[in-house]
Each structure stands twice: as C-alpha cells, then as structure tokens.
Amino acid sequence: MPLLIVILGILVLFLLIVKFKLNAFIAFIIVSLIIGITEGMHLEAVVDSIQNGIGNTLGFLVMILGFGAMLGKLVADSGAAQQITTKLIAKFGKKNIQWAVMLTGFIVGIPMFYSVGFVILIPLVFTIAAATGLPLLYVGLPMLASLSVTHGYLPPHPAPTAIAIMFNADIGKTLVYGIIVAIPAIIVAGPLFSRTLKNINATPLKEFVNPTIFKEEEMPSLGISIFSALLPVILIGLSTVVNHFLVDGSTIKQIVGFIGNPVIAMLISVLVAIFTLGLARGKKISEVNHSISSSIAGITMVLLIIAGAGALKQVLVDSGVSDYIAALIEGSSIDPLVMAWLIATIIRVCVGSATVAGLTAAGIVMPLVSSGTVNAELMVLAIGSGSLMLSHVNDGGFWLFKEYFNLSVKDTLKSWTIMETTVGVIGLIGVLVLEQFV
C-alpha cells in the first residue's frame, strides 16, 4: 500500500506539471501534502516535514547556485565565452571544428546554466557554420552535447549538486568522476553522432543569424577567460586529488580542504572573476554589480523547484515510505545504479524536466545510499544520466533546439532526442565501468 500511494502521488505530480501546466514548485508541495497525509502522518508533522525538507535542501544549495549564476553571468557579459569559442576554433582549424566547439561547450558549460549557455553560444555556432560552409548540426551538436552533459552530470549545476547534498556525496569526487564519465558521452553523442545526420538540413531563422559580437579589444584574453570560467573546477578538483596525499588532521590538509569546499571555491571564483573579467578591464563596480544582480533572477524558480523536490524527499523519509521502498529494492537482482537510472528515465519521459526527474528519483532511491550499499557519487551520476534520457515534446530544451535550428518535430526527434538519449546511455555505461574501480 505505501508504494501504491507513492506511485499515485507521482502520477498526480506528472498530471499537475504536464497536463495542467501547474508551476512545478506548487505541484511538489501539493503532492508532498497528499502523500504525507495519505501515509498516515499527522497534519502538523506533514507541514514540519515539508519545511525541514526545504530548509535542508536549500541551506547549502543557495550559496552554490547563487555563486554559480553570478560566475556564469560574468563570463557571458565580459565576452569571455565568445573569446573561448573563437580562439579555440581558430587554433583547431576547420578540419577539427567539431572538437573545438565541443571543448568550448564543456568549458563554458561548467559554470553556466544550460539555457544561458545555449543562448550565448548558439549564435556563434551559426556564425561558424556560415563562415566554414559546414552543416549546422555538424557544428552545433558537439557543443550542445557538452552543455547537456555538464548540466546533468557536474556540480555546480542545480540537479547534480542538490542530489549530491541529498546523498551526502563528496562534491569534489562527484565532479572528478563526472568528468571521467562525461568525456566518452560527449564524444559519442557529439562529433560521432552528428556525422550521421547529413540528411537533416537545419537552417537557422533570420533573427538568429546576425548576433551581436564582441570586438577583440572588448574581450579578455583566452588565458584569463578559461582560467576565470574553470577556476571552481580547478579548486575543487585539486583539493580532492591533493587531499589523498596529505596527512589527516594536518594544517595544510585543513587549508586545502577549506579552499576546495564548493562554497568557498565558488566564492573565490566569483571574487576573482569580478576582478579579471570586470574591474581589470575598466568596468565600474556598478556595472559588475548589475551583472551579478541580474544573474540571480534566472535561478529563483530553479531554487524553488529544487526546494519542492526536497520537501517531497523529506515526506517520503519521515512517513517511512523510503524504508519500505528500500526493503523492496534490496531483494531485487537489478544493480541499484541501473535501477536509479531507470527511475530517473521514466520520470524524465513523463515530466520533461531533467532537474525534476533527477531530484524526484533521488528521493525515491535515497535509502539505498543511506544504507551504504552503493557508492553515493556514482549514484549521483547514474541519476544524472537517466535524467537526460529521451527528451521530447514536454521538454523546454527540445523546443529551444527545434526553434533555433528551424527543424520539424520529426527531425528534432531524430537529432536532439537521439543525442540526449545517447548521452544518457553512454553515461550509464561509464558509471558501471567506473564502479569496478572505485
């Protein structure tokens, strides 16, 4: 009976979001109340559980996502994103153009939200395709595969960061493992897959062909651009690696761990970017502050959706449903990582949002992680891979791609949907391989 209640509750969540177009945060709270009350919790206990779930989820995440949005905005507004794109393309040449845009998408995608990275980089893709005479999808898909993978796999993006926090996973290890898994996923879904789409003729709409481009003197250097964009990865990654070689309890290890803490790493990165991408280039502090302030507006709803998912997760735990589900799953012969991936995939297909799919799946399988039967960092990546699967007409990213590339729904399914599915499948394979070594 508890499992049936959860299934019906999730179906209600799907209907509210997909059928009735209700705001996802409101839908999460309504379903949390329904499941909690139906499972026999006292009314006040349900409310307390929702409040605790929201508080525990957002307490750490607000700083991570806030700083991440600020850094992404500074990278975009300074011209650093364009500098990375144009210089890498110039260095790689026309023959290796796919690898250049793929690397660009990965570098820019780490600090920047998917939709922001898409809007910033796609006009440059159109310009490159026009200048080289290469097919648009041949140039564009490798970059979009990179953006998609960073969005689904890697902190400081919302879903992987929030899931890592739910599971008490090490964010540094999640980032390192995520990069390892991301590389083959991007290569297969990007440069390799895009070469099979010669029969799809994408033609961008006129309003997207002539984007506003920064002049060379208006942009920071390539070195400064890459350093500023990747500083969080450098600090968190180095801290994770170096800590393995330091003595426990030593002062140096404490300092390295402090600097590599995701919140501190993001704070340092934003402060550095304020100088390297702003003040050092002659911008006034008021201009820099405007970029920082405007960046926050884009993440408020993301934060609320994550908060709603945190509320549902807490209700599942406090009502005892999570323990019940864990007991059922423990008797299954399916690998827990595969099961989590399947759950995330099913929710993704029904709801459309990768973030909602990932966070909902995390709440369902959390008891497996809590019991110590599976690696927490790999579970984050398995769910992230599943959350990217089978993007179709209920996903905003599907329509963003369709409209910008001026494709039919059929051709969008044959290109975008297969690319996203490839990313999800290769991601799972990478996780299962990595499981043998960690």
KAHUJO-V179235 format. One record per backbone hydrogen bond with DSSP energy under -0.5 kcal/mol. NH is the residue of the N-H (numbers start at 1). CO is the residue of the C=O. If there is no record, write none. Layout:
# KAHUJO-V179235
nh | co
NH | CO
NH | CO
This chain:
# KAHUJO-V179235
nh | co
5 | 1
6 | 2
7 | 3
8 | 4
9 | 5
10 | 6
11 | 7
12 | 8
13 | 9
14 | 10
15 | 11
16 | 12
17 | 13
18 | 14
19 | 14
19 | 15
20 | 15
22 | 16
27 | 23
28 | 24
29 | 25
30 | 26
31 | 27
32 | 28
33 | 29
34 | 30
35 | 31
36 | 32
37 | 33
38 | 34
39 | 35
40 | 37
41 | 36
46 | 42
47 | 43
48 | 44
49 | 45
50 | 46
51 | 47
52 | 48
53 | 49
54 | 50
55 | 51
56 | 52
57 | 53
58 | 54
59 | 55
61 | 57
62 | 58
64 | 60
65 | 61
66 | 62
67 | 63
68 | 64
69 | 65
70 | 66
71 | 67
72 | 68
72 | 111
73 | 69
74 | 70
75 | 71
76 | 72
77 | 73
78 | 74
79 | 76
80 | 75
81 | 75
83 | 79
84 | 80
85 | 81
86 | 82
87 | 83
88 | 84
89 | 85
90 | 86
91 | 87
92 | 88
93 | 89
96 | 93
97 | 94
100 | 96
101 | 97
102 | 98
103 | 99
104 | 100
105 | 101
106 | 102
107 | 103
108 | 104
109 | 105
110 | 106
111 | 107
112 | 108
117 | 113
118 | 114
119 | 115
120 | 116
121 | 117
122 | 118
123 | 119
125 | 121
126 | 122
127 | 123
128 | 124
129 | 125
130 | 126
131 | 127
132 | 128
133 | 129
134 | 129
139 | 135
140 | 136
141 | 137
143 | 139
144 | 140
145 | 141
146 | 142
147 | 143
148 | 144
149 | 145
150 | 146
151 | 147
152 | 148
153 | 149
154 | 149
154 | 150
157 | 154
161 | 157
162 | 158
163 | 159
164 | 160
165 | 161
166 | 162
167 | 163
168 | 164
168 | 165
169 | 164
171 | 169
174 | 170
175 | 171
176 | 172
177 | 173
178 | 174
179 | 175
180 | 176
181 | 177
182 | 178
183 | 179
184 | 180
185 | 181
186 | 182
187 | 183
188 | 184
189 | 185
190 | 186
192 | 187
193 | 188
194 | 190
195 | 191
195 | 192
196 | 193
197 | 194
200 | 197
201 | 199
202 | 200
203 | 405
205 | 404
208 | 205
209 | 206
210 | 206
211 | 209
213 | 211
218 | 215
219 | 215
219 | 216
225 | 221
226 | 222
227 | 223
228 | 224
229 | 225
230 | 226
231 | 227
234 | 230
235 | 231
236 | 232
237 | 233
238 | 234
239 | 235
240 | 236
241 | 237
242 | 238
243 | 239
244 | 241
245 | 242
246 | 243
250 | 247
254 | 250
255 | 251
256 | 252
257 | 253
258 | 254
259 | 255
260 | 256
261 | 257
261 | 258
265 | 261
266 | 262
267 | 263
268 | 264
269 | 265
270 | 266
271 | 267
272 | 268
273 | 269
274 | 270
275 | 271
276 | 272
277 | 273
279 | 274
280 | 275
281 | 278
282 | 279
283 | 278
287 | 284
288 | 284
289 | 285
290 | 286
291 | 287
292 | 288
293 | 289
294 | 290
295 | 291
296 | 292
296 | 293
297 | 293
298 | 294
298 | 295
299 | 296
300 | 296
300 | 297
303 | 299
304 | 300
305 | 301
306 | 302
307 | 303
308 | 304
309 | 305
310 | 306
311 | 307
312 | 308
313 | 309
314 | 310
315 | 311
316 | 312
317 | 313
318 | 314
319 | 315
320 | 317
321 | 316
322 | 316
324 | 320
325 | 321
326 | 322
327 | 323
328 | 324
329 | 325
330 | 326
331 | 327
331 | 328
332 | 329
339 | 335
340 | 336
341 | 337
342 | 338
343 | 339
344 | 340
345 | 341
346 | 342
347 | 343
348 | 344
349 | 345
350 | 346
351 | 347
352 | 347
352 | 348
357 | 353
358 | 354
359 | 355
360 | 356
361 | 357
362 | 358
363 | 359
364 | 360
365 | 361
366 | 362
368 | 365
369 | 365
370 | 366
371 | 367
372 | 369
373 | 368
379 | 375
380 | 376
381 | 377
382 | 378
383 | 379
384 | 380
385 | 381
386 | 382
387 | 383
388 | 385
389 | 386
391 | 388
395 | 392
398 | 395
399 | 395
400 | 396
401 | 397
402 | 398
403 | 399
404 | 400
405 | 401
406 | 402
407 | 402
412 | 408
413 | 409
414 | 410
415 | 411
416 | 412
417 | 412
418 | 413
419 | 415
420 | 416
421 | 417
422 | 418
423 | 419
424 | 420
425 | 421
426 | 422
427 | 423
428 | 424
429 | 425
430 | 426
431 | 427
432 | 428
433 | 429
434 | 430
435 | 431
436 | 433
437 | 434
438 | 434
